[in-house]
Amino acid sequence: MAEHIRNCAGGVVFAGEEVFLLKNDKGEWIMPKGVIRDRNSARDVALYRVEAEAGIRAEIVAPVGRTSYDFYSQSRRKSVSNRIQWYVMRAGDRRYRIAFEQGFLDGDYYPYEVAVRLLTHEQDREILRKAREIIDAQQQ
């Protein structure tokens, strides 16, 4: 069991049929997310992280679910559990700016089928599948 729980929020960002992914400093393909601090709402943090990490101004369509993962923090010398609330988002356009200064190595909008294959973690792939269902349902 993790000693330290961090509540986080993130965005599954669509522009048209494509979804935005980032490659982090470990070479993992992920979606933008961050820790919730200072009594901010999960929604606000998700929107903020999408803009801070990817330069994307998006709007929230709907909550899509939660993921969690545990890891050992070398700096804290203890187990950490990240619990992430995800939101489906729509970008107004396809512009983005990767925050290389935060350690990201790459990122772009990818067709859904490519994004599902690129994502490193199965939990993220499952969130993306659910997000796609919400987006598809809206377009009917």
C-alpha positions in Angstrom: 0.0 0.0 0.0 1.3 3.4 -0.9 2.3 5.7 2.0 1.7 8.9 0.1 -1.5 9.6 -2.0 -1.4 12.3 -4.6 -4.7 13.4 -6.2 -4.2 14.4 -9.8 -6.2 15.5 -12.9 -5.6 15.2 -16.6 -7.1 15.7 -20.0 -7.8 13.4 -23.0 -7.7 16.2 -25.6 -9.4 15.7 -29.0 -9.0 18.0 -32.0 -11.5 16.5 -34.5 -10.8 12.8 -34.6 -7.3 13.0 -33.3 -6.0 12.9 -29.7 -3.0 14.7 -28.2 -0.2 12.7 -26.5 3.0 13.6 -24.9 6.3 11.7 -24.5 7.7 12.2 -21.0 11.3 12.1 -19.8 11.2 8.4 -19.3 10.2 7.8 -22.9 6.6 6.9 -22.0 3.6 8.1 -24.1 1.1 9.8 -21.8 -1.7 12.3 -21.7 -1.3 15.7 -19.9 -1.9 15.6 -16.2 -0.8 17.1 -12.9 -1.1 17.1 -9.1 -4.1 18.9 -7.6 -2.8 21.5 -5.1 -4.1 24.5 -3.1 -7.7 23.4 -3.0 -8.0 23.8 -6.8 -10.7 21.7 -8.5 -9.8 18.7 -10.5 -11.4 20.4 -13.6 -9.3 23.5 -13.2 -6.1 21.5 -12.7 -6.8 19.3 -15.8 -7.4 22.4 -18.0 -4.3 24.1 -16.5 -2.0 21.1 -17.1 -3.2 20.7 -20.7 -2.3 24.3 -21.3 1.0 24.2 -19.3 2.3 21.0 -20.8 0.9 21.2 -24.3 0.0 24.8 -24.9 -3.5 23.8 -25.7 -6.6 25.8 -24.7 -9.3 23.2 -24.4 -12.8 22.9 -23.0 -14.1 20.0 -20.9 -16.7 17.8 -22.5 -17.3 15.4 -19.6 -15.5 13.5 -16.9 -14.3 10.1 -18.3 -13.0 8.1 -15.3 -10.1 7.6 -13.0 -6.8 5.7 -13.0 -4.3 5.1 -10.3 -0.8 3.8 -10.2 1.8 3.3 -7.5 5.5 3.9 -7.7 8.5 4.3 -5.4 9.7 7.9 -5.1 13.5 8.0 -4.8 13.4 11.6 -3.7 10.7 11.0 -1.0 12.0 7.5 -0.2 8.5 6.1 0.0 5.8 4.7 -2.1 3.5 7.1 -3.8 0.0 6.5 -5.3 -1.1 8.9 -8.0 -4.9 8.9 -8.4 -6.0 10.7 -11.6 -9.4 12.1 -12.5 -9.5 12.3 -16.3 -11.7 14.6 -18.5 -12.5 14.4 -22.1 -11.7 17.7 -23.8 -12.0 19.4 -27.1 -9.4 21.8 -28.4 -10.5 24.8 -30.4 -7.8 24.2 -33.0 -4.8 22.0 -33.6 -2.2 24.4 -32.3 0.1 23.2 -29.5 3.4 23.9 -27.8 5.2 21.1 -26.0 6.8 22.1 -22.7 10.3 20.8 -23.4 11.4 22.8 -20.3 9.3 20.5 -18.2 11.2 17.5 -19.6 8.8 16.4 -22.3 10.6 14.9 -25.3 7.8 14.9 -28.0 4.1 15.2 -28.6 1.5 15.7 -31.2 -2.1 14.9 -32.3 -2.5 11.3 -33.4 -5.3 9.4 -35.1 -7.2 7.4 -32.4 -5.9 4.0 -33.6 -2.3 5.2 -33.4 -2.8 6.9 -30.0 -4.2 3.7 -28.5 -1.0 1.8 -29.7 1.4 4.5 -28.6 0.1 5.0 -25.0 2.5 3.2 -22.6 0.0 2.3 -19.9 -3.0 0.0 -20.3 -5.1 2.1 -17.8 -4.5 5.2 -20.1 -5.6 3.1 -23.2 -8.8 2.2 -21.4 -9.5 5.9 -20.5 -8.9 6.8 -24.1 -11.3 4.1 -25.3 -14.0 5.5 -23.0 -13.2 9.1 -24.1 -13.7 8.1 -27.7 -17.1 6.6 -26.9 -18.2 9.9 -25.3 -16.9 11.9 -28.3 -18.6 9.6 -30.7 -21.9 9.7 -28.8 -21.8 13.5 -29.0 -21.5 13.6 -32.7 -24.6 11.5 -33.4 
